[in-house]
Amino acid sequence: MELWLDYFNAPQAPAYCRIDGYVIDRVYYDEHTPFLHLEPSSNLMRTVQFSIKLVQYPTFWAPWAGEVDEQNWLHTGVTVAVFHSGAGYTMKFARP
């Protein structure tokens, strides 16, 4: 997740999606996940709650669910599926 967020936190990121910092607030197993119809699905599913400091509007982040506080931080989250391969691990966003 940090690698993905680092892309948006870099000066070379496109202006419409650039952020001015992020915090991974929590990573946990959500007991509701097995009952949701998420694709892709794996044996290792986790929910990641994170906050990002928005730079400009309109923004790539506008459709993301969550709330924006007074300091322009978007507090949001996503469910990810993690897959193991010989080369390491791959994370994919799991969506309905």
C-alpha positions as CSV (number, residue, x, y, z in Angstrom):
1,M,0.0,0.0,0.0
2,E,2.9,2.3,0.8
3,L,4.4,1.8,-2.7
4,W,1.0,2.7,-4.3
5,L,0.6,5.8,-2.2
6,D,4.2,6.9,-2.7
7,Y,3.4,7.2,-6.4
8,F,0.8,9.9,-5.7
9,N,3.0,11.6,-3.0
10,A,5.9,12.3,-5.5
11,P,6.5,15.6,-7.3
12,Q,6.3,13.9,-10.7
13,A,2.8,12.6,-10.1
14,P,0.2,14.3,-12.3
15,A,-1.3,17.4,-10.7
16,Y,-4.9,16.0,-10.6
17,C,-3.9,13.0,-8.4
18,R,-0.9,14.3,-6.5
19,I,-1.2,14.3,-2.7
20,D,0.8,16.1,0.0
21,G,1.4,13.2,2.3
22,Y,-0.4,10.1,3.6
23,V,-0.9,8.0,6.7
24,I,-1.9,4.4,6.9
25,D,-4.2,4.5,9.9
26,R,-5.0,0.8,10.2
27,V,-4.7,-2.5,8.5
28,Y,-7.1,-5.3,9.8
29,Y,-9.1,-8.3,8.9
30,D,-12.8,-7.3,8.5
31,E,-15.1,-10.2,9.6
32,H,-17.6,-9.1,6.9
33,T,-15.2,-9.6,4.0
34,P,-16.0,-13.3,3.5
35,F,-19.7,-12.5,3.0
36,L,-19.1,-9.7,0.4
37,H,-18.9,-10.5,-3.3
38,L,-15.4,-9.0,-3.9
39,E,-13.2,-9.6,-6.9
40,P,-10.5,-10.6,-6.8
41,S,-10.6,-12.7,-3.7
42,S,-7.8,-14.5,-2.0
43,N,-7.0,-16.3,1.3
44,L,-5.4,-13.2,2.6
45,M,-7.9,-10.3,2.5
46,R,-7.3,-7.1,4.5
47,T,-9.0,-3.7,4.9
48,V,-6.6,-0.7,4.8
49,Q,-7.8,2.6,6.3
50,F,-5.6,5.5,5.2
51,S,-5.6,9.3,5.1
52,I,-4.3,11.4,2.3
53,K,-3.6,15.2,2.2
54,L,-5.4,16.5,-0.9
55,V,-3.6,19.2,-3.0
56,Q,-6.2,20.4,-5.6
57,Y,-9.7,20.1,-6.9
58,P,-11.0,18.6,-9.1
59,T,-9.1,15.5,-8.1
60,F,-8.6,11.9,-8.9
61,W,-9.7,11.2,-5.3
62,A,-13.2,12.8,-5.6
63,P,-15.1,9.5,-6.1
64,W,-13.5,7.8,-3.1
65,A,-15.8,7.3,-0.2
66,G,-14.7,8.9,3.0
67,E,-14.7,12.3,4.6
68,V,-12.5,15.4,4.1
69,D,-11.6,17.2,7.3
70,E,-10.8,20.9,7.9
71,Q,-7.1,20.4,7.0
72,N,-8.0,18.9,3.6
73,W,-7.2,15.3,4.6
74,L,-9.4,12.6,3.0
75,H,-10.0,9.7,5.4
76,T,-10.9,6.6,3.4
77,G,-10.2,2.9,3.0
78,V,-10.1,-0.1,0.7
79,T,-10.1,-3.8,0.8
80,V,-7.2,-5.6,-0.8
81,A,-6.5,-9.2,-1.8
82,V,-2.9,-10.4,-1.3
83,F,-1.5,-13.1,-3.5
84,H,1.8,-15.0,-2.9
85,S,4.0,-16.0,-5.8
86,G,7.6,-17.2,-6.2
87,A,8.6,-13.6,-6.6
88,G,6.9,-12.3,-3.5
89,Y,3.5,-10.8,-2.9
90,T,1.0,-8.9,-5.1
91,M,-1.8,-6.7,-3.8
92,K,-4.9,-6.0,-5.8
93,F,-7.9,-3.9,-4.9
94,A,-11.0,-6.0,-4.2
95,R,-14.2,-4.4,-5.3
96,P,-17.8,-5.5,-5.8
